[in-house]
């Protein structure tokens, strides 16, 4: 059973979070009895680069949702693929059920709500997947997700990520793409594997591992069809358990997100 957000519990407004968000935000204050740790080295494969994905999969999930663990596992399987940027976006609107999600960010709840508004269907539930910023599916329905991936329009804007001399360099587009489109360029620091022991709520007693957990959002700037470059210090990104980054080029705005035009994922040195 999926968890559908009741209308009276939905956030009342979609707000525009500041143009430049803090990167590498620390893990939210931990719920009582929670244990949150990066997966020990050797127990999970190291994060791998995804330089030209056919799809970006955003899973809106919650530690307080009993139907989410199968979706979380499925997202982990997708994260192993070389052609998919798979992201975990933990939401906070189920915290009232008795367990405060230790990885949740309110901005993820706002992003999910913004997607629902742009689509026009108003559907906001967990586990929910948004594929390439435009296609919605139930996050634990493997057949539906496989079908959506098979028919997905591949993001065409090239994104290159490089790390050198303590800096992260991002190149978007090429000189031959002038006039091809417009989008915002976002950087998301990721924790590739985070294990949480859930002490209360619907998943009480479970130990879950979450994959490619989004720990922050930074708007690097805009892409307007040509080639654009950005640079930031690695020290500004790194925090506990962050070991990779995703770059998204997305049409629309933060309050009205559209199709993802380009993406890449890269491990940090």
Secondary structure, DSSP 8 states (H G I E B T S, - for coil): --EE--GGGS-S------SS--SS-------TT-EEEE--BTTB-----BSS-SEEEEEEE-TT-TT-HHHHHHHHHHHT-TTEEEEEEE-STTGGGS---TT--HHHHHHHHHHHHHHTS---EESEEEETTTEEEETT-HHHHHHHHHT-----S-EEEEEETTEEEEEES-TT-TTS--EEEEEEEEEEEEEEE--SSTTTT-EEEEEEEE---EEEEEE-SS-EEEEEEGGGT--TT--EEEEEEEEE-SSSEEEEEEEEEEE--
